[in-house]
């Protein structure tokens, strides 16, 4: 059975391997004959890519509430201009981060009111929600180490926040997965990328094919 018109997101902390696993899944789906659109947040639109530079830039002095609203603004643009039309056209949409990142980082990490974050997400997304969210779970210390190697020591605004911030992010991710077990698929991201890829693919096949 084809999986056309499905929306799959990848979530997790720094260095968990989201972009790697998204790319590998996209390749497998295309090989299986699916039309796939790969996106990232923030980004995916001219506005989103400009805001990505601002939000990730080390040293940018952005208040937590402003940060959360910028993420929501980028998401609203991405949903309206890209995601919703792609799903309507029967494409499989893969996105590196989505609504759960904002809840985990801005509520769990920054301490903002979760209900307000979720209201902003509803405003940005309307009825467009993931059919499946792959949560790549990894100890924050290990993830930050991976990210440092990947970025050659040039940490972004979130990577410099330290292990305690990212521990809170991970805890809220776990809470989200427990609250919505039907949407979330939690994967141990400490294993080799090939093993993670295979487990994700098996879950895609089980759910949608």
Secondary structure as UniProt FT lines:
FT   TURN            4..5
FT   STRAND          7..12
FT   TURN            14..15
FT   HELIX           18..31
FT   TURN            32..33
FT   STRAND          36..40
FT   HELIX           46..56
FT   TURN            58..59
FT   HELIX           64..78
FT   HELIX           79..83
FT   HELIX           84..88
FT   TURN            89..90
FT   STRAND          92..96
FT   HELIX           99..102
FT   HELIX           103..109
FT   HELIX           114..125
FT   TURN            126..127
FT   STRAND          132..137
FT   HELIX           140..150
FT   TURN            151..153
FT   TURN            157..158
FT   HELIX           159..161
FT   HELIX           163..179
FT   TURN            180..183
FT   STRAND          184..188
FT   TURN            189..190
FT   HELIX           193..208
//
